[in-house]
Amino acid sequence: MSDPIEPSTSTSDPNPNPNPSPTTLLHPRREPFEHGLLPIQKLVFTDPVQSLTPIKQKLASSSTHRVDSAALADALQISPDHARLVLDTLASVLHSESDPLVSARADDVDSVGADWRDLILFLYIQSYKRLLPRSHKDSAAVADVWPSTSAFDGYLSALSPLQLVRSNSRRFMPSQADEEAHQLSYLQKHLANILSLLSEPVEGEGEESLVLTMDGFEHLGFLIQFGDKGSEGVPLSQAAPFFANSDPDMPAVPVPAAQVHDWLLQNIAASLEHVTEKISAKENGPQSGSDPDVAMADASPSSTKSSSSARSPCYIEGVSKSSYVKQASDLKNSSVKVINCHDSVIYILAPLRYATIYGCSDATIVLGAVGKSVRVEHCERVHVIIAAKRVCIVNCRECVFFLGVNQRPLIVGDNHKLQVAPYNTFYSHLEEHMTEVGIKATINRWDEPLALGVVDPHDSLSHPAGVSDAQAETATRIDPDQFTNFLIPNWFEGEATGSTKDNPFPLPEAYLTSQQKNVNALNSN
C-alpha cells in the first residue's frame, strides 16, 4: 500500500524586487479565471469581438465611463437579476481596490455600476475554457481515502450521461503552473482582440490606426500583472516602457495598439517559456503524490509552510483522518485552497480574500472571513461553515453549508441533496476579521440560493445534447430542529483573544427558537 497523502502548502520563488525590470515576469491574474466566470449562456460569445464591439459602443457612450445595472441588462438583453450578478461578480475580482464598485454598499451597486472597460474584459473572458482536471498520480492513495463507490452511484446510473460523467470521475485540480501556462496561452491567442476592444481609432485615420491611452492600458491590469506582489505591485503603466516616464501632471500620449501588442506578446512568450521550463523540471524530477506545483511541507499541520508571494495561494492538500488548524498568524497569503481532504476537520481562522475547497469528502471545513469569494467544487458529504461576501457551489453532493453571506449563494452544475443553513459558530477574532475584509453581519442571504445552469460552458468537457438549458438543482433549507451550533475549541488559551463572544449573524426566529429549546433541554438534564 502506498504512503498516505500528507498535508502540504505551496511555495514559490518570491520576486524580492517590486520595481519592474527586464527579469520581472508577466503573470495572468488568477482571480478573474478562477472566481469570475459565470455559467450564463447569454454571456458566452463564440466570436467575442464581433459580439462585443456593438455592446462596447453602447456601454462606452456614458459620459462617466460607468455602466449601471439597468444599462447593462439592456445592452446584453439579460434579466436585472443577472445584470446585478455580473456587477457583483466583477466587483469580487477587480484589480483596483480603489474602484467605487469594490467599496459600494449593497444598495448602491446597481447605481454605482462598473467601468465599461472592466466590463468588456470581464465579458470577453467568459469565452475562456478551463483546463481539464487531471488524474491523480497516486490513485492508490486516493482510493484509500475516497472510495470508488458512493451511495449515489447506483442512483445516478439510471440518470443522464451528464450525471454519469460526474459520478464516475474523481477530479483533481491542475497544478498551479499548468493553470498559469493555460491562462498565458489564452491571453497570447486573444491579445489582439482584447486590445482592439480597449483601443480607440485616431480621428480621421480609420480603424487601422488604433491607439491605447494610458488609462485604457491600466485596465489590462484586470487580466495581467508584473512580478509576484499581487495588487500591491506597481501600476501596470509603470512596467511598460511607453508610459513609464510620463509626466503625472500631463496627459500621456496614446500609444499605437500594435506597439502595445508586440511588447505584451514578447512578455507573454518569456513567461510561457519560464513556466514551461518549471513544469518540465517538476515532471522530470522526483514525484510525490501531491500537486507537482506544491512543495511538500513537514507532516505536522502546525509546521506547514506557505508562500511569501502575495500571488500564490496557500495550499492545504491531502489532510486525511485528522484535525488541521491555521490561524491568521500562520498565513502570509490572502487566499487558500483546500484540496482532496477527507474524514477530517479543518479550521482556517483567518481573514482571506479568496478561498477554494475542491475534491473533499466526509469532512467539516470552517473558513474564517473571506472578503471576496469562496468556491466549493466536487465535494461529497462535507459540512462547510463560511463567513464570506459570496460563495459559489459547483458539482457537490450531500453537503451542508452553514452560511453568513452578504450575497446570494450561487449553485452551479450537477448538484444533489444540498442543504443550506444559517451561520452557526464563532471564534474570538471573527468580527475583527470580518471587519478587516468587509463582511457585514447585518446582511445574511443564506436562504436565497440562485441556481444557474447544470452545464458550465467554461469547462472543456463534452456534454449530451439538450442539457445546456437545464437548471441546476437548488439547495433546501435545513430543518430548524436539525440545526445545531458548532463549537470551535479554544486551543490557544493564554494568547491574546479577540472580542467575539457569540455568533455575529442574527439567527432567524425558527432557528433561534430551536437553539433555545436545545439549550433548555441540555440544562434540564
C-alpha positions in Angstrom: 0.0 0.0 0.0 1.3 3.5 -0.8 2.1 6.1 1.7 -0.9 8.3 2.7 -1.1 11.8 1.2 0.3 14.3 3.6 -0.8 17.9 4.2 1.2 20.3 2.0 1.2 24.0 1.3 2.6 25.9 -1.7 5.8 27.7 -2.0 7.1 29.7 -5.0 10.2 31.8 -5.7 9.1 35.3 -4.5 10.4 38.2 -6.5 12.1 40.4 -4.0 12.3 43.4 -6.3 8.9 45.2 -6.6 10.2 47.5 -9.4 9.8 46.5 -13.0 13.0 45.2 -14.6 13.9 43.0 -17.6 13.7 40.0 -15.3 10.2 40.8 -13.9 7.8 38.3 -15.3 4.3 38.9 -16.6 1.7 36.8 -14.9 -2.0 36.3 -15.6 -4.2 37.4 -12.7 -5.8 34.2 -11.4 -8.9 35.7 -9.8 -10.9 36.5 -12.9 -10.3 33.0 -14.3 -11.0 31.2 -11.0 -13.8 33.3 -9.5 -15.1 35.4 -12.3 -16.7 33.0 -14.8 -20.5 32.8 -14.8 -22.3 29.9 -16.5 -24.9 32.1 -18.2 -25.2 31.2 -21.9 -26.0 34.8 -22.9 -22.6 35.9 -21.7 -20.6 33.4 -23.6 -19.8 34.6 -27.2 -18.5 32.4 -29.9 -17.0 35.4 -31.6 -16.3 37.9 -28.7 -15.0 40.7 -30.9 -18.0 40.7 -33.3 -20.5 40.4 -30.4 -18.8 42.8 -28.0 -18.0 45.6 -30.5 -21.6 46.9 -30.7 -22.0 46.3 -26.9 -18.9 48.3 -26.3 -20.3 51.2 -28.4 -23.4 51.2 -26.2 -21.6 50.9 -22.9 -18.9 53.5 -23.7 -21.4 56.2 -24.6 -21.8 57.1 -20.9 -20.0 60.4 -20.0 -18.8 58.9 -16.7 -17.4 55.7 -18.4 -19.5 53.8 -15.9 -22.4 51.4 -16.7 -25.2 50.8 -14.2 -27.3 47.7 -13.8 -30.2 48.8 -16.0 -27.9 49.8 -18.9 -26.1 46.5 -18.6 -29.3 44.5 -18.7 -30.4 46.4 -21.8 -27.1 46.1 -23.6 -26.8 42.3 -23.0 -30.5 41.5 -23.1 -30.3 39.8 -19.7 -32.6 39.9 -16.7 -32.0 42.6 -13.9 -31.0 39.7 -11.6 -28.3 38.5 -14.0 -27.1 42.1 -14.6 -26.7 42.5 -10.8 -24.9 39.2 -10.6 -22.4 40.4 -13.3 -21.7 43.5 -11.3 -21.3 41.6 -8.0 -19.0 39.0 -9.6 -16.9 41.7 -11.4 -16.6 43.6 -8.1 -15.2 40.4 -6.4 -12.4 40.0 -9.0 -11.5 43.6 -9.9 -7.8 44.5 -9.8 -8.3 48.0 -8.4 -9.4 48.2 -4.8 -10.0 52.0 -5.3 -12.8 51.4 -7.9 -16.1 52.6 -6.4 -17.8 49.3 -7.3 -15.5 47.4 -4.8 -16.5 49.5 -1.8 -20.1 50.2 -2.8 -22.8 49.3 -0.3 -25.2 46.6 -1.4 -28.0 49.1 -2.0 -25.7 51.2 -4.2 -24.2 48.6 -6.5 -26.9 48.9 -9.2 -26.4 52.7 -9.5 -22.6 52.8 -9.0 -22.1 50.4 -11.8 -18.8 49.4 -13.4 -16.2 51.0 -15.7 -17.2 49.9 -19.2 -13.6 48.7 -19.9 -13.6 46.4 -17.0 -17.0 45.1 -18.1 -15.8 44.4 -21.6 -12.8 42.5 -20.4 -15.0 40.5 -17.9 -17.4 39.7 -20.7 -14.6 38.7 -23.1 -13.1 36.1 -20.8 -16.5 34.4 -20.4 -15.3 32.5 -23.5 -12.4 31.0 -21.5 -12.3 27.2 -21.2 -10.8 25.8 -18.0 -8.0 23.3 -18.1 -9.4 19.7 -17.7 -9.0 18.2 -14.3 -6.0 15.8 -14.3 -5.7 12.3 -12.9 -4.0 12.0 -9.6 -0.6 10.5 -9.8 -1.2 8.3 -6.7 -4.5 6.7 -7.4 -4.0 4.0 -4.7 -3.6 6.6 -2.0 -6.7 8.4 -3.2 -8.7 5.3 -3.3 -7.7 4.7 0.3 -9.4 7.9 1.4 -12.1 8.3 -1.3 -13.9 5.1 -2.1 -14.7 4.4 -5.7 -18.4 3.9 -4.9 -20.9 6.1 -3.3 -24.5 5.9 -2.1 -25.3 8.0 -5.2 -23.6 5.8 -7.8 -26.5 3.3 -8.1 -29.0 6.1 -8.1 -27.2 8.0 -10.8 -26.8 5.0 -13.1 -30.4 5.4 -14.0 -29.9 9.1 -14.8 -28.4 11.1 -17.6 -25.0 10.7 -19.2 -24.1 14.1 -17.7 -24.7 12.8 -14.2 -22.8 9.6 -15.0 -19.8 11.7 -16.1 -19.9 13.4 -12.8 -20.4 10.3 -10.7 -17.6 8.2 -12.3 -14.9 10.8 -12.4 -12.8 11.7 -9.4 -11.5 15.2 -10.2 -8.1 16.7 -9.3 -7.1 20.3 -9.8 -4.5 21.0 -12.5 -1.2 22.3 -10.9 -0.7 26.0 -10.4 2.0 26.0 -13.1 -0.3 24.1 -15.6 -3.1 26.6 -14.9 -0.7 29.6 -15.5 0.5 28.2 -18.7 -3.1 27.6 -19.9 -4.1 31.2 -19.0 -1.0 32.6 -20.7 -1.7 30.7 -23.8 -5.3 32.0 -23.8 -4.0 35.6 -23.4 -1.5 35.1 -26.2 -4.2 33.9 -28.6 -6.7 36.6 -27.7 -4.5 39.6 -27.0 -5.1 41.3 -30.4 -8.8 41.1 -29.9 -8.7 42.3 -26.3 -6.5 45.3 -27.3 -8.8 46.2 -30.2 -11.7 46.4 -27.7 -9.8 48.7 -25.4 -8.3 50.9 -28.2 -9.7 53.9 -30.0 -9.1 55.0 -33.6 -7.2 58.1 -34.3 -9.6 60.7 -35.6 -9.7 60.8 -39.3 -7.3 57.9 -39.8 -9.7 54.9 -39.7 -9.7 51.6 -37.8 -6.2 50.6 -38.9 -4.6 53.3 -36.6 -5.9 52.2 -33.2 -4.2 53.7 -30.2 -4.4 52.9 -26.5 -4.4 55.6 -23.8 -2.6 55.1 -20.5 -5.9 54.9 -18.7 -7.1 52.1 -21.2 -3.8 50.3 -20.7 -4.1 50.3 -16.9 -7.4 48.4 -17.3 -5.3 45.5 -18.7 -4.4 45.1 -15.0 -7.7 43.2 -14.7 -6.0 40.3 -16.6 -2.3 40.7 -16.1 0.3 41.9 -13.6 4.1 42.0 -13.3 6.0 40.4 -10.5 4.7 38.4 -7.6 3.4 41.2 -5.4 -0.3 40.9 -6.2 -2.3 44.1 -6.1 0.4 45.7 -4.1 2.7 45.9 -7.1 3.5 48.9 -9.3 0.8 50.3 -11.7 0.8 48.4 -15.0 1.7 51.5 -16.9 4.9 51.9 -14.9 6.0 48.5 -16.1 5.6 49.5 -19.7 8.4 51.4 -21.5 6.0 53.6 -23.4 4.2 55.0 -20.3 6.8 54.5 -17.5 8.3 58.1 -17.6 5.1 60.0 -18.3 4.7 63.4 -16.6 2.0 62.8 -13.9 0.8 66.4 -14.5 0.4 65.9 -18.2 -1.9 63.5 -20.1 0.2 60.7 -21.5 0.4 60.5 -25.3 -1.7 57.4 -26.6 0.4 54.6 -28.0 -0.3 52.6 -31.1 -2.1 49.4 -30.2 0.3 47.4 -32.4 3.2 48.6 -30.3 1.5 47.5 -27.1 0.5 44.2 -28.7 4.2 43.4 -29.7 5.6 44.3 -26.3 3.0 42.3 -24.4 3.4 39.3 -26.8 7.2 39.3 -26.0 6.5 39.3 -22.3 3.9 36.6 -22.6 6.3 34.4 -24.6 9.0 34.9 -22.0 6.6 34.0 -19.2 5.4 30.9 -21.1 9.0 29.8 -21.6 9.7 30.2 -17.9 6.6 28.3 -16.7 7.1 25.6 -19.3 10.6 25.0 -18.0 9.3 24.9 -14.5 6.7 22.3 -15.4 9.3 20.2 -17.3 11.7 20.3 -14.4 9.0 19.1 -12.0 7.9 16.3 -14.3 11.5 15.1 -14.7 12.3 15.5 -11.0 11.2 13.3 -8.1 7.5 12.8 -7.9 5.2 12.9 -4.9 1.5 12.0 -4.7 0.7 15.7 -4.3 0.3 18.6 -6.7 3.5 18.9 -8.7 3.4 22.7 -8.2 3.1 22.4 -4.4 6.2 21.8 -2.3 5.8 19.1 0.4 5.8 20.5 3.9 6.5 18.9 7.2 3.9 16.3 8.0 2.8 18.2 11.2 0.0 20.6 10.3 1.4 23.1 12.8 4.6 23.5 10.8 3.3 23.6 7.2 4.8 26.3 5.0 3.0 28.9 2.9 4.3 31.1 0.1 5.7 34.6 0.8 4.4 35.6 -2.6 1.2 37.6 -2.5 0.1 35.9 -5.7 0.3 32.3 -4.6 -2.4 30.8 -2.6 -1.7 28.6 0.4 -2.4 25.0 -0.4 -3.8 22.7 2.2 -3.8 19.3 0.4 -4.4 15.7 1.4 -5.3 16.0 5.0 -6.8 12.7 6.0 -8.4 11.4 9.2 -7.1 14.3 11.4 -7.8 17.8 12.5 -5.9 20.7 11.0 -5.8 24.4 12.2 -4.5 27.6 10.7 -4.7 31.0 12.3 -4.1 34.4 10.8 -0.5 34.4 12.2 0.2 31.2 10.2 -0.8 32.7 6.9 1.0 35.3 4.8 -1.2 34.6 1.8 -4.5 36.3 1.1 -6.1 33.1 -0.5 -6.3 29.5 0.5 -7.0 26.3 -1.5 -8.2 23.2 0.5 -7.8 20.2 -1.8 -8.6 16.5 -1.6 -9.1 16.4 2.2 -11.1 13.5 3.7 -12.5 12.4 7.0 -11.1 15.5 8.7 -12.0 18.7 10.5 -10.2 21.7 9.0 -10.2 25.2 10.7 -8.8 28.2 8.8 -9.5 31.0 11.3 -8.1 34.0 9.3 -9.1 36.9 7.2 -8.8 36.0 3.5 -9.6 37.4 0.1 -10.3 34.2 -1.8 -10.8 30.5 -0.9 -11.4 27.3 -2.8 -12.5 24.0 -1.5 -12.0 21.2 -4.0 -12.5 17.4 -4.1 -13.1 16.9 -0.4 -15.3 14.3 1.2 -16.7 13.4 4.7 -15.1 16.5 6.3 -16.1 19.6 8.2 -14.3 22.8 6.9 -14.5 26.1 8.8 -13.4 29.2 6.9 -12.9 32.4 9.0 -13.8 35.5 7.0 -13.5 35.6 3.2 -13.9 39.1 1.7 -14.1 38.4 -2.0 -15.3 34.9 -3.0 -15.4 31.3 -2.0 -15.7 28.4 -4.5 -16.7 24.9 -3.3 -16.4 22.3 -6.0 -16.6 18.5 -6.4 -17.2 17.8 -2.7 -19.2 15.0 -1.1 -20.7 14.8 2.4 -18.9 17.9 3.6 -20.1 20.4 6.1 -18.8 23.9 5.2 -19.1 26.8 7.6 -18.3 30.1 6.0 -18.5 33.8 6.7 -18.0 35.4 3.3 -19.0 38.1 0.9 -20.1 35.5 -1.7 -20.0 31.7 -2.3 -20.3 29.6 -5.4 -21.2 25.9 -5.1 -20.3 23.6 -8.0 -20.9 19.9 -8.6 -21.4 18.9 -5.0 -23.4 16.1 -3.3 -24.9 15.7 0.1 -23.2 18.7 1.5 -24.5 21.2 4.2 -23.5 24.8 4.0 -23.8 27.0 7.2 -23.6 30.4 5.7 -23.1 34.0 6.7 -23.0 35.6 3.3 -23.7 39.1 2.0 -24.7 38.0 -1.5 -27.0 35.2 -2.8 -25.2 31.8 -2.8 -24.6 30.6 -6.4 -25.4 27.0 -7.2 -23.9 25.7 -10.5 -23.6 22.4 -12.2 -24.6 18.9 -11.3 -25.5 19.1 -7.6 -27.6 16.7 -5.4 -29.1 16.9 -2.0 -27.5 20.2 -0.9 -28.7 21.9 2.2 -28.2 25.5 3.4 -28.4 26.8 7.0 -27.6 30.0 8.9 -24.1 30.5 10.2 -23.6 28.5 13.4 -20.3 29.3 15.0 -17.8 31.9 16.2 -14.2 32.3 17.3 -12.7 35.2 19.3 -11.3 37.2 16.3 -14.2 36.5 13.9 -15.7 40.0 14.0 -12.3 41.6 13.7 -11.6 39.5 10.7 -15.0 40.3 9.1 -14.4 44.0 9.5 -11.0 43.7 8.0 -12.3 42.1 4.8 -15.6 44.0 4.6 -18.3 41.4 5.6 -21.4 42.7 7.2 -23.1 40.6 9.9 -26.4 42.5 9.4 -26.8 41.0 5.9 -27.2 37.3 5.6 -28.7 35.9 2.3 -28.0 32.2 3.2 -31.6 31.2 2.3 -31.7 32.8 -1.2 -29.7 30.4 -3.3 -29.5 31.3 -7.0 -29.4 28.2 -9.2 -27.7 28.6 -12.6 -27.1 26.1 -15.4 -26.3 22.4 -15.0 -23.7 22.7 -17.8 -20.8 25.0 -17.2 -19.8 26.5 -20.6 -16.3 27.1 -19.2 -15.3 23.5 -18.7 -13.7 21.6 -21.6 -15.9 18.5 -21.3 -18.4 17.5 -23.9 -22.0 17.3 -22.7 -25.0 15.4 -24.0 -27.3 17.3 -26.4 -30.3 19.1 -24.8 -28.8 19.7 -21.3 -27.3 23.1 -21.9 -30.5 24.9 -20.8 -31.2 22.7 -17.8 -31.1 24.5 -14.4 -29.0 23.2 -11.5 -30.8 21.5 -8.6 -31.0 24.1 -5.9 -30.4 23.7 -2.1 -33.1 23.2 0.5 -33.1 24.8 4.0 -32.1 22.6 6.8 -35.0 21.9 9.2 -34.7 24.2 12.3 -35.0 21.1 14.5 -31.8 19.7 12.9 -29.9 23.0 13.4 -27.1 22.9 15.9 -24.2 25.2 16.9 -20.7 24.2 16.0 -18.2 24.8 18.8 -14.6 25.7 17.8 -12.2 24.6 20.5 -10.0 27.2 22.1 -6.5 25.7 21.5 -4.7 28.9 22.2 -5.6 29.8 25.8 -3.2 32.4 27.2 -2.7 34.1 23.8 -4.3 37.4 23.0 -8.0 36.8 22.3 -10.5 38.9 20.4 -13.8 40.4 21.4 -16.2 38.0 19.7 -18.2 36.1 22.3 -21.1 34.8 20.1 -22.3 34.2 16.6 -22.3 37.7 15.0 -25.0 36.8 12.4 -28.6 37.1 13.9 -30.5 33.8 13.6 -33.9 33.6 12.0 -36.7 33.2 14.6 -37.4 29.5 13.9 -33.7 28.6 14.3 -33.3 30.8 17.4 -36.3 29.0 19.0 -34.9 25.6 18.1 -31.5 26.6 19.5 -33.0 27.8 22.8 -35.0 24.6 23.1 -31.9 22.6 22.7 -30.1 24.7 25.4 -33.0 24.3 27.8 -33.1 20.5 27.2 -29.4 20.3 28.0 -29.7 22.4 31.1 -32.6 20.3 32.4 -30.6 17.1 32.2 
